[in-house]
Amino acid sequence: MCRKNDSLCFGLGLMAGVIGGVVAAVLFAPKSGEESRKEVKEAIESFVETQAPSIQEAKKQASETLDMFKYRVEQYFQRINNSLKNRKMKKAKELEDLNYDFSM
């Protein structure tokens, strides 16, 4: 997955790293709860402001990848459906031919 969408993987890795860093900072900070919450809020706001374009690009790429996957799955099921219909028609034709031969 990461070979084709390097910016998507980078964005996801960046988000995971920031979230992990924020969680670690909250857990290991020797500050009061109010101070820690304020710092976490500021860190998250700063991250969102600076990484918004990367996040949007990652969302866009994920959406495009999902749309392509859905299209391919629909095409695959359509081929299966057509194949089943063709087999049913072939079998019906064979049965029809057999019935025709017996009625003579």
C-alpha positions in Angstrom: 0.0 0.0 0.0 2.7 2.4 0.9 4.7 1.9 -2.3 2.1 3.6 -4.5 0.8 6.2 -2.1 3.9 7.6 -0.3 2.2 10.8 0.7 -0.7 8.9 2.2 1.6 6.7 4.2 3.6 9.6 5.3 0.5 11.5 6.5 -0.8 8.5 8.3 2.6 7.9 9.9 2.9 11.5 10.9 -0.6 11.5 12.5 0.2 8.3 14.4 3.5 9.8 15.6 1.9 13.0 16.8 -1.0 11.2 18.6 1.5 8.8 20.2 3.7 11.8 21.3 0.7 13.6 22.8 -0.5 10.6 24.7 3.1 10.0 26.0 3.4 13.6 27.0 0.1 13.5 28.9 0.9 10.3 30.7 4.4 11.3 31.7 4.0 15.0 32.4 4.5 16.0 36.0 1.9 18.8 35.6 -1.6 19.3 36.9 -4.5 18.0 34.9 -5.6 21.4 33.8 -2.1 22.4 32.6 -1.8 19.1 30.8 -5.2 19.4 29.1 -4.3 22.9 28.0 -1.0 21.8 26.5 -2.6 18.8 24.8 -5.2 21.1 23.3 -2.6 23.5 22.0 -0.5 20.7 20.6 -3.5 19.3 18.7 -4.5 22.7 17.4 -1.0 23.4 16.3 -0.8 20.0 14.6 -4.1 20.5 12.8 -3.1 23.9 11.6 0.3 22.9 10.2 -0.8 19.5 8.8 -4.2 20.3 7.5 -3.1 20.2 3.8 -1.4 16.8 4.3 -4.4 15.4 6.1 -6.7 16.6 3.3 -4.4 15.0 0.7 -4.4 11.8 2.7 -8.2 11.8 2.9 -8.4 12.5 -0.8 -6.1 9.7 -1.7 -7.9 7.3 0.7 -11.2 8.2 -0.9 -9.9 7.7 -4.4 -8.3 4.4 -3.5 -11.6 3.3 -1.9 -13.6 4.4 -4.9 -11.3 2.4 -7.2 -11.5 -0.6 -5.0 -15.3 -0.4 -5.0 -15.3 -0.1 -8.8 -13.1 -3.1 -9.3 -15.2 -5.2 -6.9 -18.4 -4.2 -8.8 -16.7 -5.1 -12.1 -15.6 -8.4 -10.7 -19.1 -9.2 -9.4 -20.6 -8.1 -12.7 -18.4 -10.6 -14.6 -19.3 -13.4 -12.2 -23.0 -12.5 -12.6 -22.7 -12.5 -16.4 -20.8 -15.8 -16.3 -23.6 -17.4 -14.2 -26.3 -16.0 -16.5 -24.4 -17.4 -19.5 -24.1 -20.8 -17.9 -27.8 -20.8 -17.0 -28.7 -19.9 -20.5 -26.5 -22.6 -21.9 -28.0 -25.2 -19.6 -31.5 -24.1 -20.5 -30.7 -24.3 -24.2 -29.3 -27.8 -23.6 -32.4 -28.9 -21.7 -34.6 -27.3 -24.4 -32.7 -29.3 -27.1 -33.1 -32.5 -25.1 -36.8 -31.9 -24.7 -37.1 -31.2 -28.4 -35.4 -34.5 -29.3 -37.6 -36.6 -27.0 -40.8 -35.2 -28.3 -40.2 -36.6 -31.8 
